[in-house]
Amino acid sequence: MNMRLSDLVGKEIVNITSGARLGTVGDSDLVIDEVTGEIDAIILPARNSLVGFWTDRQHLLIPWDSIVKIGAEVVIVELDDTYPNYTRRFPF
């Protein structure tokens, strides 16, 4: 299936494991394989919070293969507590 980046913009990313809203595709960046041109991951910026105001900005890396379904309004991903970057956000 072919999809344009503009088709993803504005879709909310939801984790099917926890039901948590992780962010919006429009606020994110993509990691693209330089050789194949395929998308490897979505990088979501941390949501603004009072704690985040005093700390370095953190991001969440969502591997492209963790996407379960892309719907009309949401992108469903499956990340559980064993996924290292879901529990540990990292700075860029």
Secondary structure, DSSP 8 states (H G I E B T S, - for coil): ----HHHHTT-EEEETTT--EEEEGGG-EEEE-TTT--EEEEEEE----HHHHHS--EEEEEEGGGEEEE-SSEEEE---TTSHHHHS-EE-
